[in-house]
């Protein structure tokens, strides 16, 4: 009998395409005078943030931006970068936030590959973009440069006279009324919202395309899964170029948060801001947590009157770092995701029974990648050959596969790579993991990083976690090293904490106390660790050192 309603399905009155830009218009309407953004001596309300976004969106349209044109952003976590998450899609463009730590050739590649039609750039970073902009101009494309001239910049390089440069704050002087505001709507919720580039540990990075529906649902899942209260005070230490800052620009806008923008990660200043602004939430990769936990001036307690909630993602965080952060008064939730999944899709949700465990045991439990976020329809660990789910025994290893509305549309201009990633109804992550009896997933390695020694699979992550338990270890990475007898054995690369020492034999003996004998490193190398522009340790570079 319900077939009689077919004609009203998808009616304008009962179906509105989802877009996260709608969060801004709603929050500005409901909470116009609440503080939205704080940065250095700047402070804005949500009404002001909406107006600023509308002004820059109108400027982009005035420059001739067309539907689905790419607007690149090469800038730090300042108000302008936050605002770009709204004004670019408002103007009909596709947002391309670029990693600020990349080298000039990679930035040049991205600007050309994404076919940038405009760029918002911090003056300090402009030299990285100049040749890419010139390439676009030589191709006959007008590329307006919207310049962020921040007094807090470390330097202010000269401006070339062959680029079309517009000062960001000058564009904000253009008069605009509410009647002129562009609608925060889209015709199709599956149309492109953003393109984010993978870290490119080898070869050129791939362009991962997000749609409006995915980012909207990502925010909804984060709100309910973290969970977030109304009006959190959020310290934005997650780079806004990384999965659009885990989507938190949109998420915090939905919750009418106060967002503290952070240009540079300096532990002393982070602690000061947390206390000055009574921060309730922040996010950061394990390397940031490590910096905070090991900072010489880290406080015993971050606050006497509140818990600060922290979301961390990336490589599995060392249990000792998690324990230190918890002791300081942080409630750390470890999450897992990829650029291809808009960021986090699994969460290490704490269970009531964990309250009876010791602090070290809780840290171990929380270091697992966890269970599905509310917006993740399905995530499993399967045998790549049989396609069957692995046993929930914490031992049998398989690959994490995902099915979700927050999975990318695909890789731009790379149909074969997209087809390879989408197989048998799943997105294949490339991460090897186990499932514990309680249903929690734990990543053991990237498929390419597993060590096969004498026919046994050895997780480099398991060895790294053991290494982090040594008090002298600041950072560690383990890769396979050729071995005549066993085929491969683990080789550990270690960066020691400042002012402390350790010997190779001491490290190996330490590992024997925490690991099965065949898993201990066959060799230990001390020194700095090579990293990608996003701070990931370059294991492929370490592997070349073992040859």
C-alpha positions as CSV (number, residue, x, y, z in Angstrom):
1,X,0.0,0.0,0.0
2,X,3.0,2.3,0.5
3,X,3.6,2.2,-3.3
4,X,1.1,5.0,-3.5
5,X,3.7,7.4,-2.0
6,X,6.2,6.8,-4.8
7,X,5.5,10.1,-6.4
8,X,6.3,12.1,-3.3
9,X,9.7,10.4,-2.6
10,X,12.5,12.9,-3.1
11,X,10.1,15.8,-3.2
12,X,11.7,19.2,-2.5
13,X,9.8,19.4,0.7
14,X,11.1,16.1,2.1
15,X,14.6,15.7,0.6
16,X,17.3,18.2,0.9
17,X,20.8,17.2,-0.3
18,X,23.2,17.1,2.6
19,X,26.1,19.5,2.8
20,X,28.3,20.5,5.9
21,X,28.2,24.1,4.8
22,X,24.7,24.2,6.1
23,X,26.1,24.0,9.6
24,X,27.4,27.5,9.3
25,X,24.2,29.2,8.4
26,X,22.3,27.4,11.2
27,X,24.9,28.2,13.9
28,X,25.2,31.8,12.8
29,X,21.4,32.1,12.9
30,X,21.0,30.5,16.3
31,X,24.2,31.6,18.1
32,X,25.3,34.8,16.2
33,X,27.1,36.4,19.2
34,X,28.9,33.3,20.5
35,X,32.7,33.3,20.0
36,X,33.6,31.2,17.0
37,X,37.3,31.6,16.4
38,X,40.3,32.8,18.5
39,X,43.7,33.3,17.0
40,X,46.4,35.4,18.6
41,X,44.7,38.8,19.2
42,X,41.9,38.1,16.8
43,X,38.4,37.0,18.0
44,X,35.3,36.5,16.0
45,X,31.6,35.6,16.5
46,X,29.7,33.1,14.5
47,X,27.8,35.9,12.7
48,X,31.2,37.5,11.8
49,X,32.6,34.2,10.6
50,X,29.6,33.7,8.3
51,X,29.9,37.2,6.9
52,X,33.7,36.7,6.3
53,X,33.0,33.4,4.5
54,X,30.3,35.0,2.3
55,X,32.6,37.9,1.4
56,X,35.4,35.6,0.2
57,X,32.9,33.3,-1.6
58,X,31.6,36.4,-3.4
59,X,35.1,37.4,-4.3
60,X,35.8,33.9,-5.8
61,X,32.7,34.1,-7.9
62,X,33.8,37.6,-9.0
63,X,37.1,36.1,-10.2
64,X,35.1,33.8,-12.5
65,X,35.1,30.6,-10.4
66,X,32.8,28.0,-12.0
67,X,31.0,25.0,-10.5
68,X,33.5,22.3,-9.4
69,X,36.6,24.3,-10.1
70,X,39.4,23.5,-7.7
71,X,40.5,26.1,-5.1
72,X,43.8,25.2,-3.5
73,X,44.7,26.3,0.0
74,X,48.3,26.3,1.2
75,X,48.1,27.8,4.7
76,X,48.5,27.1,8.4
77,X,45.7,26.5,11.0
78,X,44.6,30.2,11.0
79,X,41.0,31.6,10.7
80,X,41.4,31.9,6.9
81,X,42.0,28.2,6.5
82,X,39.0,27.3,8.7
83,X,36.8,29.7,6.7
84,X,38.0,28.2,3.4
85,X,36.1,25.0,4.4
86,X,32.9,27.1,3.9
87,X,33.6,29.8,1.4
88,X,35.1,27.5,-1.3
89,X,32.0,25.2,-1.5
90,X,29.7,28.2,-1.0
91,X,31.2,29.5,-4.3
92,X,30.7,26.2,-5.9
93,X,34.3,25.2,-5.8
94,X,36.1,22.1,-4.7
95,X,38.4,22.6,-1.7
96,X,42.0,21.4,-2.0
97,X,44.0,21.9,1.3
98,X,47.7,21.2,0.7
99,X,50.1,19.9,3.2
100,X,52.3,22.8,4.4
101,X,55.3,20.5,4.9
102,X,55.6,19.4,1.3
103,X,58.5,20.3,-0.9
104,X,58.1,22.7,-3.9
105,X,58.0,20.0,-6.6
106,X,55.2,18.1,-4.8
107,X,53.1,21.3,-4.3
108,X,53.7,22.1,-8.0
109,X,52.5,18.6,-9.0
110,X,49.3,19.0,-6.9
111,X,48.4,22.4,-8.3
112,X,48.7,21.1,-11.8
113,X,47.1,17.7,-11.2
114,X,44.1,19.2,-9.4
115,X,43.9,21.9,-12.1
116,X,43.7,24.8,-9.5
117,X,41.7,27.8,-10.6
118,X,42.5,29.9,-7.5
119,X,44.8,29.6,-4.5
120,X,44.6,30.9,-1.0
121,X,48.1,30.9,0.4
122,X,50.0,32.1,3.5
123,X,52.7,34.5,2.5
124,X,55.3,32.4,4.4
125,X,54.5,29.5,2.1
126,X,54.1,31.3,-1.2
127,X,57.6,30.3,-2.5
128,X,56.3,26.7,-2.5
129,X,53.5,27.5,-4.8
130,X,55.0,30.1,-7.3
131,X,56.2,27.6,-10.0
132,X,52.9,25.7,-9.8
133,X,50.9,28.9,-10.3
134,X,53.1,29.9,-13.2
135,X,52.5,26.5,-14.8
136,X,48.8,27.1,-14.6
137,X,49.2,30.6,-16.1
138,X,51.3,29.2,-18.9
139,X,48.5,26.8,-19.6
140,X,46.2,29.8,-20.2
141,X,44.4,29.6,-16.8
142,X,43.8,32.7,-14.7
143,X,44.8,31.8,-11.1
144,X,43.9,34.6,-8.6
145,X,46.2,34.4,-5.5
146,X,44.4,35.3,-2.3
147,X,47.3,36.1,0.1
148,X,47.1,35.6,3.9
149,X,49.6,38.2,5.3
150,X,49.9,37.0,8.9
151,X,52.0,39.1,11.4
152,X,52.8,35.9,13.3
153,X,54.6,34.4,10.2
154,X,58.3,33.5,10.7
155,X,59.1,35.4,7.5
156,X,57.5,37.5,4.8
157,X,59.1,36.7,1.4
158,X,58.9,39.2,-1.4
159,X,55.9,39.1,-3.7
160,X,56.6,38.3,-7.4
161,X,55.1,40.8,-9.8
162,X,53.9,38.2,-12.4
163,X,51.1,36.8,-10.2
164,X,47.6,38.2,-9.7
165,X,47.7,38.8,-5.9
166,X,44.7,39.9,-3.8
167,X,45.1,40.5,0.0
168,X,42.6,38.4,2.0
169,X,41.7,41.1,4.4
170,X,41.3,43.7,1.6
171,X,38.6,41.4,0.1
172,X,36.8,41.5,3.4
173,X,36.3,45.3,2.9
174,X,33.8,44.6,0.2
175,X,30.3,45.6,1.4
176,X,27.8,42.8,1.6
177,X,24.3,42.4,3.2
178,X,22.4,39.3,4.3
179,X,20.3,39.6,1.1
180,X,23.5,39.0,-0.9
181,X,24.4,35.8,0.9
182,X,24.9,32.7,-1.2
183,X,22.8,29.7,-0.2
184,X,24.6,26.9,1.8
185,X,23.0,24.3,-0.5
186,X,24.0,21.9,-3.2
187,X,22.1,20.3,-6.1
188,X,23.6,16.9,-5.5
189,X,25.0,15.7,-2.2
190,X,27.4,13.3,-4.0
191,X,29.0,16.2,-5.9
192,X,32.7,16.8,-5.0
193,X,33.4,18.9,-1.9
194,X,37.1,18.4,-1.4
195,X,40.2,16.7,-2.8
196,X,42.8,15.6,-0.4
197,X,46.1,14.1,-1.4
198,X,47.6,11.1,0.2
199,X,51.0,11.4,2.0
200,X,52.8,9.9,-1.0
201,X,55.3,7.7,0.9
202,X,56.5,6.6,-2.6
203,X,55.8,8.2,-5.9
204,X,53.3,11.0,-6.4
205,X,50.4,11.4,-4.0
206,X,47.0,10.3,-5.1
207,X,44.0,12.7,-5.1
208,X,41.2,11.5,-2.9
209,X,37.8,13.0,-3.7
210,X,35.2,13.6,-0.9
211,X,31.5,14.4,-1.4
212,X,29.2,16.6,0.6
213,X,27.1,13.7,2.0
214,X,30.2,12.0,3.3
215,X,31.5,15.0,5.2
216,X,28.1,15.8,6.6
217,X,27.7,12.3,8.0
218,X,31.3,12.3,9.2
219,X,30.4,15.3,11.4
220,X,27.3,13.6,12.7
221,X,29.2,10.4,13.5
222,X,31.9,12.4,15.3
223,X,29.3,14.3,17.4
224,X,27.7,11.1,18.6
225,X,30.7,8.9,18.7
226,X,33.2,11.1,20.6
227,X,30.7,12.4,22.0
228,X,30.6,16.2,21.7
229,X,28.5,18.5,23.9
230,X,27.2,21.8,22.7
231,X,29.7,24.6,22.8
232,X,33.0,22.8,23.3
233,X,36.2,24.8,23.3
234,X,38.4,23.1,20.7
235,X,42.1,23.6,20.3
236,X,42.8,23.0,16.5
237,X,46.2,21.3,16.6
238,X,45.2,18.8,13.8
239,X,46.5,20.2,10.5
240,X,43.5,21.4,8.5
241,X,45.2,20.0,5.4
242,X,45.0,16.4,6.9
243,X,41.6,14.9,5.9
244,X,40.3,18.5,6.2
245,X,41.4,18.5,9.8
246,X,39.5,15.2,10.4
247,X,36.4,17.2,9.3
248,X,36.4,19.1,12.6
249,X,36.0,22.5,11.0
250,X,32.5,21.4,10.0
251,X,31.9,19.4,13.2
252,X,32.8,22.2,15.6
253,X,30.7,24.6,13.6
254,X,27.6,22.3,13.9
255,X,28.1,22.3,17.7
256,X,28.7,26.1,17.9
257,X,32.1,25.6,19.4
258,X,34.8,28.1,20.2
259,X,37.8,27.1,18.1
260,X,41.3,28.1,19.1
261,X,43.5,28.3,15.9
262,X,47.1,27.0,16.2
263,X,49.7,28.1,13.6
264,X,52.7,26.2,15.1
265,X,52.8,23.3,17.5
266,X,54.8,24.5,20.5
267,X,54.2,22.5,23.7
268,X,54.6,25.5,26.0
269,X,52.1,27.5,24.1
270,X,49.7,24.6,23.8
271,X,49.6,24.1,27.6
272,X,49.2,27.9,28.0
273,X,46.3,28.0,25.6
274,X,44.6,25.0,27.1
275,X,44.6,26.7,30.5
276,X,43.8,30.3,29.3
277,X,40.8,29.3,27.2
278,X,39.7,26.4,29.3
279,X,40.0,24.0,26.4
280,X,37.7,21.0,26.6
281,X,38.7,19.1,23.4
282,X,41.6,18.8,21.0
283,X,43.1,16.3,18.6
284,X,46.5,15.3,17.5
285,X,48.6,12.6,16.0
286,X,50.6,10.4,18.4
287,X,53.7,12.5,17.6
288,X,52.0,15.5,19.1
289,X,51.0,13.6,22.2
290,X,54.6,12.4,22.4
291,X,55.8,16.0,22.3
292,X,53.4,17.1,25.0
293,X,54.0,14.1,27.3
294,X,57.8,14.5,27.1
295,X,57.9,18.3,27.2
296,X,60.2,19.5,30.0
297,X,57.5,21.9,31.2
298,X,54.5,19.7,31.0
299,X,52.2,20.2,34.0
300,X,51.4,17.4,36.4
301,X,47.7,18.2,35.8
302,X,46.4,20.1,32.8
303,X,43.4,21.3,34.9
304,X,42.1,20.8,38.4
305,X,38.4,21.3,37.5
306,X,37.9,19.5,34.2
307,X,39.0,16.6,31.9
308,X,40.4,17.6,28.5
309,X,39.2,15.2,25.8
310,X,41.7,14.2,23.2
311,X,41.3,12.3,19.9
312,X,44.4,10.8,18.5
313,X,44.9,9.0,15.2
314,X,47.7,7.8,13.1
315,X,50.3,5.1,14.0
316,X,49.2,3.2,17.1
317,X,50.2,5.5,20.0
318,X,52.7,3.9,22.4
319,X,50.9,2.8,25.6
320,X,53.4,4.7,27.9
321,X,52.5,7.9,26.1
322,X,48.8,7.2,26.5
323,X,49.4,6.5,30.2
324,X,51.3,9.7,30.7
325,X,48.6,11.8,29.0
326,X,45.8,10.1,31.1
327,X,47.8,10.9,34.2
328,X,47.9,14.6,33.2
329,X,44.1,14.7,33.0
330,X,43.5,13.9,29.4
331,X,40.8,11.5,28.3
332,X,42.4,10.0,25.2
333,X,40.4,8.2,22.6
334,X,42.4,6.5,19.9
335,X,40.7,6.4,16.5
336,X,41.6,4.9,13.2
337,X,41.0,5.9,9.6
338,X,42.6,6.9,6.3
339,X,42.6,9.8,3.9
340,X,40.2,7.6,1.8
341,X,37.7,7.4,4.6
342,X,37.5,11.1,5.5
343,X,39.5,10.3,8.6
344,X,38.4,8.3,11.6
345,X,36.0,5.3,11.1
346,X,37.0,3.2,14.2
347,X,37.2,4.3,17.8
348,X,38.8,2.9,20.9
349,X,35.6,3.4,23.0
350,X,36.2,2.8,26.7
351,X,34.0,0.2,28.4
352,X,32.7,0.3,32.0
353,X,34.7,-2.7,33.0
354,X,37.9,-1.1,32.1
355,X,37.6,1.1,35.2
356,X,38.8,-2.0,37.2
357,X,42.0,-2.3,35.1
358,X,45.3,-0.6,36.0
359,X,46.4,2.5,34.2
360,X,48.9,0.6,32.1
361,X,46.3,-2.0,31.2
362,X,43.8,0.7,30.2
363,X,46.5,2.4,28.1
364,X,47.1,-1.0,26.3
365,X,43.3,-1.4,25.7
366,X,43.0,2.2,24.4
367,X,45.9,1.8,22.0
368,X,43.8,-0.6,19.9
369,X,42.0,0.9,16.9
370,X,38.6,-0.2,18.3
371,X,35.1,-0.5,17.0
372,X,32.9,1.3,14.4
373,X,32.0,5.0,14.7
374,X,28.2,5.5,14.4
375,X,28.5,6.6,10.7
376,X,30.5,3.5,9.7
377,X,28.1,1.0,8.3
378,X,30.6,-1.9,8.3
379,X,34.2,-2.6,9.1
380,X,35.7,-6.0,9.3
381,X,39.0,-7.9,9.1
382,X,39.1,-10.5,6.4
383,X,41.5,-13.0,4.8
384,X,42.4,-11.4,1.5
385,X,42.5,-14.8,-0.2
386,X,39.4,-16.5,1.1
387,X,37.5,-13.3,1.8
388,X,36.3,-14.8,5.1
389,X,36.3,-12.8,8.3
390,X,39.2,-13.7,10.7
391,X,38.5,-15.4,14.0
392,X,37.9,-13.1,17.0
393,X,41.0,-14.5,18.8
394,X,43.5,-11.6,18.7
395,X,45.8,-13.8,16.7
396,X,44.6,-14.5,13.1
397,X,45.6,-11.6,10.9
398,X,43.7,-10.2,7.9
399,X,43.1,-6.9,6.1
400,X,40.8,-4.2,7.3
401,X,37.9,-3.6,4.9
402,X,35.3,-0.9,5.1
403,X,31.8,-0.1,3.7
404,X,30.6,3.3,4.6
405,X,29.1,6.6,3.4
406,X,32.3,8.2,4.5
407,X,34.4,6.3,2.0
408,X,35.9,8.4,-0.8
409,X,34.3,8.7,-4.2
410,X,37.6,7.6,-5.7
411,X,41.0,8.6,-6.8
412,X,41.0,11.5,-9.2
413,X,42.2,10.6,-12.7
414,X,43.2,7.1,-11.5
415,X,40.5,4.6,-12.5
416,X,42.7,1.6,-12.0
417,X,43.8,2.6,-8.5
418,X,40.1,3.2,-7.6
419,X,39.1,-0.2,-9.0
420,X,41.9,-1.9,-7.0
421,X,40.8,-0.2,-3.8
422,X,37.1,-1.1,-4.3
423,X,36.8,-4.9,-4.6
424,X,34.2,-7.4,-3.6
425,X,31.9,-4.7,-2.2
426,X,34.6,-3.3,0.1
427,X,37.2,-0.6,0.3
428,X,40.5,-2.4,1.1
429,X,42.6,-0.4,3.5
430,X,46.0,-2.1,3.1
431,X,46.2,-2.4,6.9
432,X,46.7,-5.8,8.6
433,X,44.9,-6.3,11.8
434,X,43.4,-8.8,14.3
435,X,40.1,-8.8,16.1
436,X,40.1,-9.5,19.8
437,X,37.4,-11.5,21.6
438,X,35.7,-8.3,22.7
439,X,35.3,-7.3,19.0
440,X,38.0,-4.6,19.1
441,X,40.2,-4.3,16.0
442,X,43.9,-3.8,16.5
443,X,46.2,-2.9,13.6
444,X,49.3,-5.0,13.4
445,X,50.9,-3.6,10.3
446,X,50.6,-2.2,6.9
447,X,50.5,-5.2,4.5
448,X,53.8,-4.1,3.0
449,X,55.4,-3.7,6.4
450,X,54.8,-7.2,7.8
451,X,58.1,-9.1,8.6
452,X,58.2,-12.8,7.6
453,X,60.9,-14.6,9.5
454,X,61.2,-18.3,9.1
455,X,57.7,-18.5,7.8
456,X,56.3,-16.6,10.8
457,X,54.5,-13.3,10.4
458,X,55.9,-10.7,12.8
459,X,54.2,-7.4,13.4
460,X,56.5,-4.4,13.3
461,X,54.0,-2.5,15.3
462,X,54.1,-5.0,18.2
463,X,57.8,-4.7,18.4
464,X,57.6,-0.9,18.3
465,X,55.1,-0.9,21.2
466,X,57.6,-3.0,23.2
467,X,60.4,-0.6,22.3
468,X,58.3,2.4,23.5
469,X,58.1,0.8,26.9
470,X,61.9,1.5,27.3
471,X,62.3,4.8,29.2
472,X,65.1,6.0,26.9
473,X,63.1,5.6,23.6
474,X,61.6,8.7,22.1
475,X,60.6,7.3,18.7
476,X,61.0,3.9,17.1
477,X,60.4,2.1,13.8
478,X,61.0,-1.5,12.9
479,X,61.4,-2.9,9.4
480,X,62.4,-6.2,7.8
481,X,66.2,-6.9,7.4
482,X,67.4,-9.6,5.0
483,X,68.7,-12.7,6.8
484,X,70.5,-15.7,5.2
485,X,69.0,-18.2,7.7
486,X,65.5,-16.8,8.4
487,X,64.8,-14.8,5.2
488,X,64.0,-11.7,7.2
489,X,64.5,-10.5,10.8
490,X,63.4,-7.3,12.5
491,X,65.7,-4.3,12.5
492,X,64.9,-1.5,15.0
493,X,65.7,2.1,14.3
494,X,65.5,4.2,17.5
495,X,65.7,7.9,18.3
496,X,66.6,8.3,22.0
497,X,65.2,11.0,24.3
498,X,67.4,14.0,24.7
499,X,70.1,13.5,27.4
500,X,69.7,9.8,27.8
501,X,71.7,6.8,26.5
502,X,71.0,3.1,25.7
503,X,73.0,0.3,24.1
504,X,72.0,-2.1,21.4
505,X,72.2,-5.1,23.8
506,X,70.2,-3.3,26.4
507,X,67.4,-2.7,23.9
508,X,67.4,-6.3,22.7
509,X,67.3,-7.6,26.2
510,X,64.4,-5.2,27.0
511,X,62.5,-6.7,24.0
512,X,63.1,-10.2,25.1
513,X,61.2,-9.3,28.3
514,X,58.1,-8.2,26.4
515,X,58.1,-10.4,23.2
516,X,58.6,-13.9,22.0
517,X,62.2,-14.6,21.3
518,X,61.8,-14.9,17.6
519,X,60.3,-11.3,17.5
520,X,63.2,-9.5,19.1
521,X,65.2,-7.2,16.8
522,X,68.3,-8.7,15.2
523,X,69.8,-5.3,15.0
524,X,69.3,-1.9,16.6
525,X,70.3,1.4,14.8
526,X,70.3,4.7,16.8
527,X,69.7,8.1,15.2
528,X,67.1,10.4,13.7
529,X,64.2,8.9,11.8
530,X,63.2,10.0,8.3
531,X,59.6,11.3,8.0
532,X,57.1,12.3,5.3
533,X,55.7,15.7,5.2
534,X,52.8,14.6,7.4
535,X,55.1,13.3,10.1
536,X,54.9,9.6,9.2
537,X,58.1,7.6,9.5
538,X,59.4,6.7,6.1
539,X,59.8,2.9,6.5
540,X,60.7,2.5,2.9
541,X,63.7,4.7,3.4
542,X,64.7,2.6,6.5
543,X,64.4,-0.6,4.5
544,X,66.9,0.7,2.0
545,X,69.3,1.2,4.9
546,X,69.1,-2.5,5.8
547,X,70.1,-3.8,2.3
